[in-house]
Amino acid sequence: MNWFLYRLLPPRPNFATTMDERESAAMAEHAQYWRGQLEAGRTIVFGPVVDPAGVWGLGIVNGESIDDVNALGEKDPAVVAGVARFEVWPMLSAVTR
């Protein structure tokens, strides 16, 4: 397995504090989706990062290839709903428990 950084990018810097009902519902589904990936062993951690430029989402995901992880991202409910986009970056190595 290879490790990848999954970065969820919201539509605006203050998204975490200004979500409307539709965005909030999509983000709740997003969290549930990634909890399922955690339970399935596809990720070891995920959650929001408090960046001074604006909060964004982090996931450390394992997969066979970047295409494999991109496929997970394309099914992310926040992405499907159009309230976020994502980037995937391969890690050169990862030390885990």
C-alpha positions in Angstrom: 0.0 0.0 0.0 1.1 3.6 -0.7 0.2 6.6 1.4 -1.3 9.8 0.1 -2.2 13.2 1.5 -5.8 14.1 0.7 -6.5 17.8 0.9 -10.1 19.0 0.9 -10.4 22.6 -0.3 -13.5 24.6 0.7 -15.0 27.3 -1.6 -13.9 30.2 0.6 -11.5 30.9 3.5 -14.2 31.3 6.2 -16.3 28.3 5.0 -16.0 26.5 8.4 -17.9 29.3 10.1 -20.2 30.5 7.3 -21.7 27.2 5.9 -25.3 27.4 4.9 -27.7 24.5 5.5 -26.9 22.7 2.2 -23.2 23.0 2.8 -23.5 21.8 6.4 -25.5 18.8 5.3 -22.9 17.9 2.7 -20.1 18.3 5.2 -21.9 16.0 7.7 -22.1 13.4 4.9 -18.5 14.0 4.1 -17.5 13.2 7.7 -19.6 10.1 7.7 -18.0 9.0 4.4 -14.5 9.4 5.8 -15.4 7.6 9.1 -16.4 4.7 6.9 -13.0 4.9 5.1 -11.3 4.9 8.5 -13.3 1.9 9.7 -12.4 0.1 6.4 -8.7 0.8 7.0 -8.3 3.2 4.0 -7.3 6.2 6.1 -5.5 6.5 9.4 -6.5 10.1 10.2 -8.7 12.8 8.8 -10.0 16.2 10.0 -9.9 20.0 9.6 -6.7 21.9 9.7 -6.8 25.4 11.2 -4.6 27.2 8.7 -4.4 31.0 9.1 -5.3 31.3 5.4 -8.5 29.3 5.9 -9.5 25.9 7.3 -9.0 22.9 5.0 -9.5 19.2 5.4 -6.7 16.6 5.8 -6.8 12.9 5.3 -3.9 10.4 5.2 -5.1 7.7 2.9 -3.7 4.4 1.7 -4.3 3.1 -1.8 -2.7 1.2 -4.7 -2.2 4.3 -6.7 -3.0 8.0 -6.9 -5.9 7.1 -9.2 -7.3 4.8 -6.5 -7.3 7.7 -4.0 -8.7 10.2 -6.6 -11.6 7.8 -7.1 -12.3 8.0 -3.3 -12.2 11.8 -3.5 -14.6 11.9 -6.5 -17.1 10.0 -4.3 -16.6 12.4 -1.3 -20.1 13.9 -0.6 -18.7 17.4 -0.2 -17.1 17.1 -3.7 -20.2 15.5 -5.2 -22.4 18.3 -3.7 -20.0 20.9 -5.2 -19.1 22.5 -1.9 -15.4 21.5 -2.0 -12.7 20.3 -4.3 -9.7 18.1 -3.4 -6.1 17.5 -4.2 -4.2 14.2 -3.7 -0.4 14.2 -3.1 1.7 11.0 -2.9 3.9 10.6 0.2 7.5 9.5 -0.3 7.3 7.4 2.8 5.1 7.2 5.9 5.9 5.9 9.4 2.8 4.5 11.1 2.1 2.5 14.2 
